[in-house]
Amino acid sequence: MGHARARKIPAQLVEDEDYQLRHERVAGIDIAKAKADVCTRLPPARDGGRRASRLEEVPATAREILALAGRLLDDGVELVVMEATSVITGGSGCAARRPVVSPA
């Protein structure tokens, strides 16, 4: 049986409609066992400016995670999307189910 090649789909830019919900201050977190890769997107600092992106690697320690939570709050981040790259097992799984930061 032959191997089918994956067909590449070109990226498309889709403009937001006025009625669609948009978040100006967002963060995406890719969670691994020892660290997390974080991308924070913020609106331009001035009119006509470009959006800012901050990329950082955060070690998986309580101190660093709490510091990240503080930075996200200071930046006024409205939405955080997380992706875990592995399954958390054992007692630490309970902590992952509780929010670290509550929206104000």
N, C-alpha and C positions, 0 to 999 in steps of 0.2 A: 504494500500500500504506500503510495507516495505521500510526501509531506507537503501540505499546502503552505504557501507563503502568506504571511500576514499582509493584508492590504493596508497601506498607509492612507489615512484620511487627513486631508489638509486642514489646518487650523482655520477657523472662521471667526471673524470679529462680529459680534452681535451687539448692536446698540441697545441700551436700556430704554424701555418705554417710560414715560412720565409716571405711569401708575405702578410701576414695579418698585418694590421695597429695596432701598439701597442703604448700605452702611458705609459711612465715610471712613471709619476707624476700625480696622479689622486685624486679626492675627490668625495665622495658621501654624499649628504645632505638629510636627512629626515626632512621635514619642518612641524611643527605643529603650532598651533596658538601662543603659548607663548614661544616656543623654537625650536631649530633645533639640531638634533644629526648629528655630522659631523665625517666622517672617512676619513683621508688623508693617502694615500699610497705613499711611496717614495722609490727610489732605495737604495740599500745598500750603506752605507757610505764608505765602502772599498771593494776591490775585494774579492770575496768569502764570503762576509757577507750576512746577511739576509735583506730582505726588511723591512722597518720600517712602522708601522701603528700608527697613532695618533688618538685617539678617544676623542671627546670633546662634551660637551653640551653647546650650545650658546644661551643665552637669546635673545628674539626677540625685541631688542632695537636697535636704529640706531647706537649707539656707539659700541655695541658688533658686529653687522653685518659688520660695516666698519672695525673693528679690524680683524675680520675673513678674510675679503677680502684682507687686508694687509698681513696676514700670508700666505694665498694661493699664493699671488704674490711673497712674499719672498721665498717661497718653490719652485717656478717655476712650479706650477701646470698647466698642459696642458689641462686637461679636467675635468669639474665638471658636475656630474649628480645629478639632484634634483628630489625628490618625495614629493609631498604635500599630507598630510594625510587628509586634509579637503578642502573645497572650500572657496576661499577668496571672500567676497562680500563687497559691499560698495565702498567708495572712495579709500581705500588702494589697491584695485585691479589694479589700473592704475600703481602704483609704481612697482608692481610685474612684469609688462610687459617690463620694461626698465632694461637693464643690469646695474649692480652695478659696475662691473669690465670689462673693455675692454681689449682684448688680445693685448699685445705689438707687 
